[in-house]
């Protein structure tokens, strides 16, 4: 699982590490103790809190994947998300991972599974099935970056892009065109501030909508490998070129562009401020289109919502077509018990999941869509188009950091938004925590 927040069904910005200690296992695989390889079954394990994946699989089992289901019956089970990684570790240690399941919540655990050959290399399998082109390049790029590998070990059953959503009418009324560079974005904010309009709505309480801006600025100026260099020890967040990114965001906060008290703004309130016409820009992921498409929430009108990628930094090594993204809840196949029947299920899921989940739930996945619904809302269609044309992606600021550094970063993000902390102070706090 990666970063995302949704109304109703929530996926947190970065999955928290579960506590240590072993819990007694309940029946987590459809074939009992043998885990993945039950005869005549295709086992799926998910989280209680997420029903979209299993509901889509059930739909497929009675329709497009009816043949595969006859050979290996879909047998789903679920456990609480709060103990997800812990339970997966226990199952993996017993050789009992389900055939198909939601992937490990933290990249480090997924890397352990990959190194231990406990999850299937899907690049090889999809090539053999001639289905490589069904995974969108940006989605594949995100998963590979998250797991630190050149091969694909998970499927993008959900795919979220991030960027600046804007109030079209506000921009037009103030003579502003959608910003393509950072300088244009800052100039637009100054124009709105002078006109008595709050430029940005963001949850300083949660912090991550602010730290996202720091990470994206780094990617645009230093290139898409900027934070990988930090993870590898080849650079530090306290290096001058890294501090500059935090300082640029801190300048927005010092100028009051996030409002009077951004640290008191929670996630829902930040969405509401934008959808009630009280702020011009909202940096947010595409999961928010559920709210945009809800007439009760969206008082500015769905046709008045525009989108622009995080802008370029003049002279930078990155590009705005390297879209900030996350895969929400990726899914993996266990190596143990990967039979011909399991492979047939893999092929059917890759071919049909994206169209089905989009039609039934309005969820944008990382699969190529062959038959989009005719009544697809404008914002959903916009996201789908952005995803399909994106050649690659970048992760979020804390994606490769330790759990401690993630907490420190997001706890202090609000300080950048209200001007109470400098970029230098912020980066030192996060760097120190990441080293610890």
JOFEN-V686053 format. One record per pair of residues at least 12 apart in sequence whose C-alpha atoms are under 10 Angstrom apart, sorted by the first residue. I is the first residue (numbers start at 1). J is the second residue. Records with the same first field share a line. If there is no record, write none. Layout:
I: J / J
//
This chain:
1: 13 / 14 / 15 / 102 / 103 / 104 / 105 / 106 / 107 / 158 / 326 / 327 / 328 / 329 / 330 / 331
2: 14 / 15 / 104 / 105 / 106 / 107 / 143 / 146 / 159 / 160 / 325 / 326 / 327 / 328 / 329 / 330 / 395 / 396 / 399
3: 15 / 160 / 208 / 285 / 325 / 326 / 327 / 328 / 329 / 395 / 396 / 398 / 399
4: 159 / 160 / 161 / 162 / 284 / 285 / 286 / 287 / 288 / 325 / 326 / 327 / 328 / 329
5: 267 / 268 / 284 / 285 / 286 / 287 / 288 / 328
6: 267 / 268 / 285 / 286 / 287 / 288 / 289 / 290 / 291
7: 267 / 268 / 287 / 288 / 289 / 290 / 291
8: 49 / 290
9: 49 / 50 / 51 / 52
10: 49 / 50 / 287 / 328
11: 49 / 50 / 287 / 328 / 329
12: 328
13: 206 / 207 / 208 / 209 / 326 / 328 / 396 / 398 / 399 / 406 / 410
14: 105 / 106 / 208 / 328 / 396 / 398 / 399 / 403 / 406 / 407
15: 81 / 82 / 85 / 104 / 105 / 106 / 107 / 399 / 403
16: 82 / 85 / 105 / 106 / 403 / 406 / 407
17: 82 / 83 / 84 / 85 / 86 / 105 / 106 / 109 / 402 / 403 / 404
18: 81 / 82 / 83 / 84 / 85 / 86 / 87 / 105 / 106
19: 82 / 83 / 85 / 86
20: 83 / 86
21: 86
22: 83 / 86 / 87 / 89 / 90
23: 83 / 86 / 87 / 90
24: 87 / 90
25: 79 / 87 / 90 / 91
26: 78 / 79 / 87
27: 77 / 78 / 79
28: 43 / 44 / 45 / 46 / 76 / 77 / 78 / 79 / 87 / 88 / 91 / 96 / 97 / 98
29: 42 / 43 / 44 / 45 / 75 / 76 / 77 / 78 / 91 / 96 / 97 / 98 / 99 / 101
30: 42 / 43 / 44 / 45 / 74 / 75 / 76 / 77 / 98 / 99
31: 43 / 75 / 96 / 98
32: 96
33: 91 / 94 / 95 / 96 / 97
34: 94 / 95 / 96 / 97 / 98 / 336 / 337
35: 91 / 92 / 94 / 95 / 96 / 97 / 98 / 99 / 334 / 336 / 337
36: 95 / 96 / 97 / 98 / 99 / 100 / 333 / 334 / 335 / 336 / 337 / 338 / 339 / 342
37: 95 / 96 / 97 / 98 / 99 / 334 / 335 / 336 / 337 / 338 / 339 / 342
38: 72 / 73 / 75 / 98 / 99 / 337
39: 71 / 72 / 73 / 337 / 339 / 341
40: 69 / 70 / 71 / 72 / 73 / 74 / 75 / 341 / 342
41: 68 / 69 / 70 / 71 / 72 / 73 / 74 / 75 / 76 / 99 / 341 / 342
42: 68 / 69 / 71 / 72 / 73 / 74 / 75 / 76 / 98 / 99 / 100 / 337 / 338 / 339 / 341 / 342 / 345
43: 72 / 73 / 74 / 75 / 76 / 77 / 97 / 98 / 99 / 100 / 101 / 342
44: 57 / 74 / 75 / 76 / 77 / 78 / 97 / 98 / 99 / 100 / 101 / 102 / 331 / 332 / 333
45: 75 / 76 / 77 / 78 / 79 / 88 / 97 / 98 / 99 / 100 / 101 / 102 / 103 / 331
46: 76 / 77 / 78 / 79 / 80 / 81 / 84 / 98 / 100 / 101 / 102 / 103 / 329 / 331
47: 77 / 78 / 79 / 80 / 81 / 82 / 83 / 84 / 101 / 102
48: 77 / 78 / 79 / 80 / 81 / 82
49: 78 / 79 / 80 / 81 / 82
50: 78 / 80 / 81 / 102 / 329
51: 78
52: 157 / 158 / 357 / 360 / 361 / 363
53: 101 / 102 / 157 / 158 / 329 / 331 / 353 / 357
54: 74 / 75 / 76 / 77 / 78 / 101
55: 76 / 357 / 360 / 361
56: 157 / 349 / 352 / 353 / 354 / 356 / 357 / 358 / 360 / 361
57: 74 / 76 / 349 / 352 / 353 / 356 / 357
58: 74 / 75 / 76
59: 353 / 356 / 357 / 360
60: 74 / 345 / 348 / 349 / 352 / 353 / 356 / 357
61: 73 / 74 / 345 / 348 / 349
62: 74
63: 352
64: 348 / 349 / 351 / 352 / 353 / 356
65: 344 / 345 / 347 / 348 / 349 / 351 / 352
66: 345 / 348
67: 344 / 345 / 348
68: 341 / 342 / 343 / 344 / 345 / 346 / 347 / 348
69: 341 / 342 / 344 / 345
70: 341
71: 340 / 341 / 342 / 344 / 345
72: 340 / 341 / 342 / 344 / 345
73: 341
74: 345
75: 98 / 99
76: 98 / 100 / 101
77: 98 / 101
78: 101 / 102
81: 105
84: 102 / 103 / 104 / 105
85: 103 / 104 / 105 / 106 / 109 / 110
86: 104 / 105 / 109
87: 104
88: 101 / 102 / 103 / 104 / 105 / 109 / 113
89: 104 / 109 / 110 / 112 / 113
92: 113 / 116 / 118 / 119 / 334 / 336
93: 118
95: 118 / 334 / 335 / 336 / 337
96: 118 / 334 / 336 / 337
97: 118 / 119 / 332 / 333 / 334 / 335 / 336 / 337
98: 332 / 333 / 334 / 335 / 336 / 337 / 338
99: 119 / 120 / 332 / 333 / 334 / 335 / 336 / 337 / 338 / 339 / 342 / 343 / 345 / 346
100: 119 / 154 / 331 / 332 / 333 / 334 / 335 / 338 / 342 / 345 / 346
101: 154 / 330 / 331 / 332 / 333 / 334
102: 154 / 155 / 157 / 329 / 330 / 331 / 332 / 333
103: 119 / 153 / 154 / 155 / 329 / 330 / 331 / 332 / 333 / 334
104: 154 / 329 / 330 / 331 / 332
105: 328 / 329 / 330
106: 146 / 147 / 399 / 400 / 402 / 403
107: 143 / 145 / 146 / 147 / 148 / 399 / 400 / 401
108: 146 / 147 / 148 / 400 / 401 / 402
109: 147
110: 146 / 147 / 148 / 153 / 154 / 332
111: 146 / 147 / 148 / 149 / 153
112: 147
113: 153 / 334 / 335
114: 147 / 149 / 153 / 335
117: 334 / 335 / 336
118: 332 / 333 / 334 / 335 / 336
119: 153 / 154 / 332 / 333 / 334 / 335 / 336 / 338
120: 152 / 153 / 154 / 332 / 333 / 334 / 335 / 336 / 338
121: 151 / 152 / 153 / 154 / 332 / 333 / 334 / 335
122: 151 / 152 / 153 / 154 / 155 / 332 / 333 / 343 / 346
123: 140 / 150 / 151 / 152 / 153 / 154
124: 151 / 152 / 153
125: 152 / 343 / 346 / 347
126: 152 / 343 / 346 / 347 / 350
128: 347
129: 343 / 344 / 346 / 347
130: 347
131: 347 / 350 / 351
132: 350
133: 350 / 367 / 368
134: 350 / 351 / 352 / 354 / 366 / 367 / 368 / 369 / 370
135: 152 / 155 / 156 / 350 / 351 / 354 / 365 / 366 / 367 / 368 / 369 / 388
136: 156 / 159 / 365 / 366 / 367 / 368 / 369 / 387 / 388 / 389 / 390 / 391 / 392
137: 366 / 367 / 368 / 387 / 388 / 389 / 390 / 391 / 392 / 393
138: 159 / 161 / 321 / 322 / 323 / 324 / 325 / 326 / 327 / 366 / 386 / 387 / 388 / 389 / 390 / 391 / 392 / 393 / 394
139: 155 / 156 / 157 / 158 / 159 / 160 / 161 / 325 / 326 / 327 / 365 / 366 / 367 / 387 / 388 / 390 / 391 / 392 / 393
140: 152 / 153 / 154 / 155 / 156 / 327 / 366 / 367 / 391 / 392 / 393
141: 322 / 325 / 391 / 392 / 393 / 394 / 395
142: 156 / 159 / 323 / 324 / 325 / 326 / 327 / 366 / 392 / 393 / 394 / 395
143: 155 / 156 / 325 / 326 / 327 / 330 / 393 / 395
145: 225 / 228 / 393 / 394 / 395 / 399 / 400
146: 326 / 327 / 394 / 395 / 396 / 399 / 400
147: 400
148: 228 / 400
152: 332
153: 330 / 331 / 332 / 333 / 334
154: 327 / 329 / 330 / 331 / 332 / 333
155: 327 / 329 / 330 / 331 / 332 / 333 / 346 / 349 / 350 / 365 / 366 / 367
156: 326 / 327 / 328 / 329 / 330 / 331 / 332 / 350 / 353 / 354 / 364 / 365 / 366 / 367
157: 327 / 328 / 329 / 330 / 331 / 349 / 350 / 353 / 354 / 357 / 363 / 364 / 365 / 366 / 367
158: 287 / 326 / 327 / 328 / 329 / 330 / 331 / 354 / 357 / 358 / 363 / 364 / 365 / 366 / 367
159: 285 / 286 / 287 / 325 / 326 / 327 / 328 / 329 / 330 / 363 / 364 / 365 / 366 / 367 / 383 / 384 / 387
160: 284 / 285 / 286 / 287 / 288 / 323 / 324 / 325 / 326 / 327 / 328 / 363 / 364 / 365 / 366 / 383 / 384 / 387
161: 284 / 285 / 286 / 287 / 309 / 323 / 324 / 325 / 326 / 327 / 364 / 383 / 384 / 386 / 387 / 390 / 393 / 394
162: 212 / 283 / 284 / 285 / 286 / 287 / 288 / 307 / 308 / 309 / 310 / 323 / 324 / 325 / 326 / 383 / 396
163: 212 / 213 / 216 / 281 / 282 / 283 / 284 / 285 / 286 / 307 / 308 / 309 / 310 / 311 / 320 / 323 / 324 / 325
164: 178 / 179 / 185 / 200 / 280 / 281 / 282 / 283 / 284 / 285 / 306 / 307 / 308 / 309 / 310 / 311
165: 178 / 200 / 274 / 280 / 281 / 282 / 283 / 284 / 285 / 286 / 288 / 305 / 306 / 307 / 308 / 309 / 310
166: 178 / 199 / 200 / 274 / 275 / 277 / 279 / 280 / 281 / 282 / 283 / 304 / 305 / 306 / 307 / 308
167: 274 / 275 / 277 / 278 / 279 / 280 / 281 / 282 / 300 / 301 / 302 / 303 / 304 / 305 / 306 / 307
168: 280 / 281 / 300 / 303 / 304 / 305 / 306 / 307
169: 277 / 280 / 300 / 303 / 304 / 305 / 306
170: 192 / 197 / 277 / 279 / 280 / 281 / 304
171: 188 / 191 / 192 / 280 / 281 / 306
174: 188 / 191 / 192 / 195
175: 188 / 191
176: 188 / 189 / 191 / 192
178: 306 / 307 / 308 / 309 / 311
179: 308 / 309 / 310 / 311 / 312
180: 308 / 309 / 310 / 311 / 312 / 313 / 314 / 320
181: 220 / 309 / 310 / 311 / 312 / 313 / 314 / 320
182: 217 / 220 / 248 / 310 / 311 / 312 / 313 / 314
183: 311 / 312 / 313 / 314
184: 311 / 312 / 313
185: 199 / 281 / 310 / 311 / 312
186: 199 / 248 / 249 / 251 / 252 / 257
188: 280 / 281
189: 252 / 255 / 256 / 257 / 258 / 280 / 281
190: 252 / 255 / 256 / 257
192: 257 / 279 / 280
193: 255 / 256 / 257 / 258 / 259
197: 257 / 259 / 277 / 278 / 279 / 280
198: 256 / 257 / 258 / 259 / 260 / 273 / 274 / 277 / 278 / 279 / 280 / 281
199: 252 / 256 / 257 / 258 / 259 / 274 / 278 / 279 / 280 / 281 / 282
200: 252 / 253 / 256 / 257 / 258 / 259 / 262 / 270 / 273 / 274 / 278 / 279 / 280 / 281 / 282 / 283 / 417
201: 257 / 258 / 259 / 262 / 265 / 267 / 269 / 270 / 271 / 272 / 273 / 274 / 278 / 279 / 280 / 281 / 282 / 283 / 284
202: 257 / 258 / 259 / 262 / 263 / 265 / 266 / 267 / 268 / 269 / 270 / 271 / 273 / 274 / 279 / 281 / 282 / 283 / 284 / 414 / 417
203: 258 / 261 / 262 / 263 / 264 / 265 / 266 / 267 / 268 / 269 / 270 / 271 / 282 / 283 / 413 / 414 / 417
204: 258 / 261 / 262 / 263 / 264 / 265 / 266 / 267 / 270 / 410 / 411 / 412 / 413 / 414 / 415 / 416 / 417 / 418
205: 261 / 262 / 263 / 264 / 265 / 266 / 267 / 410 / 411 / 412 / 413 / 414 / 415 / 417
206: 262 / 263 / 264 / 265 / 266 / 267 / 410 / 411 / 412 / 413 / 414
207: 262 / 263 / 265 / 266 / 267 / 407 / 408 / 409 / 410 / 411 / 412 / 413 / 414 / 415 / 416 / 417
208: 396 / 397 / 398 / 406 / 407 / 409 / 410 / 411 / 412 / 413 / 414
209: 267 / 270 / 282 / 283 / 284 / 285 / 410 / 413 / 414 / 417
210: 246 / 249 / 250 / 253 / 258 / 283 / 397 / 409 / 410 / 412 / 413 / 414 / 415 / 416 / 417
211: 246 / 249 / 396 / 397 / 398 / 406 / 409 / 410 / 411 / 412 / 413 / 414 / 416 / 417 / 426
212: 249 / 283 / 284 / 324 / 395 / 396 / 397 / 398 / 410 / 413
213: 245 / 246 / 248 / 249 / 283 / 310 / 396 / 397 / 413
214: 242 / 243 / 244 / 245 / 246 / 247 / 248 / 249 / 250 / 396 / 397 / 413 / 416 / 423 / 427
215: 227 / 242 / 245 / 246 / 324 / 394 / 395 / 396 / 397 / 398 / 399
216: 245 / 310 / 311 / 312 / 313 / 318 / 320 / 322 / 323 / 324 / 394 / 395 / 396 / 397
217: 242 / 244 / 245 / 246 / 248 / 249 / 310 / 311 / 312 / 313 / 316 / 318 / 397
218: 241 / 242 / 243 / 244 / 245 / 246 / 313 / 316 / 317 / 318 / 397
219: 245 / 310 / 312 / 313 / 316 / 317 / 318 / 319 / 320 / 322 / 323 / 324 / 394 / 395 / 396 / 397
220: 245 / 310 / 311 / 312 / 313 / 314 / 315 / 316 / 317 / 318 / 319 / 320 / 321 / 322 / 394
221: 241 / 242 / 244 / 245 / 312 / 313 / 314 / 315 / 316 / 317 / 318 / 319
222: 241 / 242 / 245 / 313 / 315 / 316 / 317 / 318
223: 316 / 317 / 318 / 319 / 322 / 394
224: 317 / 318 / 319 / 322 / 323 / 324 / 392 / 393 / 394 / 395
225: 317 / 318 / 394 / 395
226: 242 / 317 / 318 / 394 / 397
227: 242 / 394 / 395 / 396 / 397 / 398 / 399 / 400 / 401
228: 395 / 399 / 400 / 401
230: 242 / 400 / 401 / 431 / 434
231: 399 / 400 / 401 / 402 / 434 / 435
232: 400
233: 435
236: 427 / 428 / 431 / 432 / 434 / 435
237: 424 / 426 / 427 / 428 / 429 / 430 / 431 / 432 / 434
238: 423 / 424 / 425 / 426 / 427 / 428 / 429 / 430 / 431 / 432
239: 424 / 427 / 428
240: 424
242: 423 / 424 / 427
243: 422 / 423 / 424 / 425 / 426 / 427 / 428
244: 423 / 424 / 427
245: 423 / 424 / 427
246: 413 / 416 / 422 / 423 / 424 / 425 / 426 / 427
247: 416 / 421 / 422 / 423 / 424 / 425 / 426 / 427
248: 416 / 422 / 423
249: 413 / 416 / 417 / 419 / 422 / 423
250: 413 / 414 / 415 / 416 / 417 / 418 / 419 / 420 / 421 / 422 / 423 / 424 / 426
251: 416 / 417 / 418 / 419 / 422 / 423
252: 416 / 417 / 418 / 419
253: 414 / 415 / 416 / 417 / 418 / 419 / 420 / 421 / 422
254: 415 / 416 / 417 / 418 / 419 / 420 / 421 / 422
255: 417 / 418 / 419
256: 417 / 418 / 419
257: 279 / 417 / 418
258: 279 / 281 / 282 / 414 / 416 / 417 / 418 / 419
259: 279 / 417 / 418
260: 417 / 418
261: 414 / 417 / 418
262: 414 / 415 / 416 / 417 / 418 / 419
263: 411 / 412 / 413 / 414 / 415 / 416 / 417 / 418
264: 414
265: 414
268: 291
270: 282 / 283 / 284
271: 283 / 284 / 288 / 291 / 292 / 297 / 298
272: 291 / 292 / 297 / 298 / 299
274: 292 / 298 / 299 / 300 / 305
275: 291 / 292 / 295 / 296 / 297 / 298 / 299 / 300 / 301 / 302 / 304 / 305
276: 297 / 298 / 299 / 300 / 301
277: 298 / 299 / 300 / 301
278: 300
281: 305 / 306 / 307
282: 307
283: 307 / 308 / 309 / 310
284: 307
285: 324 / 325 / 326 / 383
286: 307 / 325 / 326 / 363 / 364 / 379 / 380 / 382 / 383 / 384
287: 328 / 363 / 364 / 380 / 383
288: 379 / 380
289: 302 / 305 / 362 / 363 / 377 / 378 / 379 / 380 / 383
290: 362 / 363 / 379 / 380
292: 304 / 305 / 377 / 378 / 379 / 380
293: 305 / 377 / 378 / 379 / 380
302: 377 / 378 / 379
303: 377 / 378 / 379
304: 379
305: 378 / 379
306: 378 / 379 / 382
307: 379 / 382 / 383 / 386
308: 320 / 386
309: 321 / 322 / 323 / 324 / 386
310: 322 / 323 / 324
318: 394
320: 390 / 393
321: 386 / 387 / 389 / 390 / 391 / 392 / 393 / 394
322: 390 / 391 / 392 / 393 / 394 / 395
323: 386 / 387 / 390 / 391 / 392 / 393 / 394 / 395
324: 392 / 393 / 394 / 395 / 396 / 397
325: 387 / 392 / 393 / 394 / 395 / 396
326: 366 / 393 / 394 / 395 / 396 / 399
327: 365 / 366 / 395
328: 365
329: 365
330: 365 / 366
332: 346
333: 346
349: 367
350: 366 / 367 / 368
351: 367 / 368 / 369 / 370
352: 367 / 368 / 369 / 370 / 371
353: 365 / 366 / 367 / 368 / 369
354: 366 / 367 / 368 / 369 / 370 / 371 / 372
355: 367 / 368 / 369 / 370 / 371 / 372 / 373
356: 369 / 371 / 372 / 373
358: 371 / 372 / 373 / 376 / 380 / 384
359: 371 / 372 / 373 / 374 / 375 / 376
360: 373
362: 376 / 377 / 380
363: 380 / 384
364: 380 / 381 / 383 / 384 / 387
365: 384 / 387
366: 384 / 387 / 388
367: 387 / 388
368: 384 / 387 / 388
369: 384 / 388
372: 384
397: 409 / 410
398: 410 / 430 / 434
400: 434
401: 430 / 431 / 433 / 434 / 435
402: 430 / 433 / 434 / 435 / 436
403: 433 / 434
404: 430 / 432 / 433 / 434 / 435 / 436
405: 429 / 430 / 431 / 432 / 433 / 434 / 435 / 436
406: 430 / 433 / 434
407: 430 / 433
408: 426 / 429 / 430 / 431 / 432 / 433 / 434
409: 426 / 427 / 429 / 430 / 431 / 433 / 434
410: 430
412: 425 / 426 / 427 / 429 / 430
413: 426
//
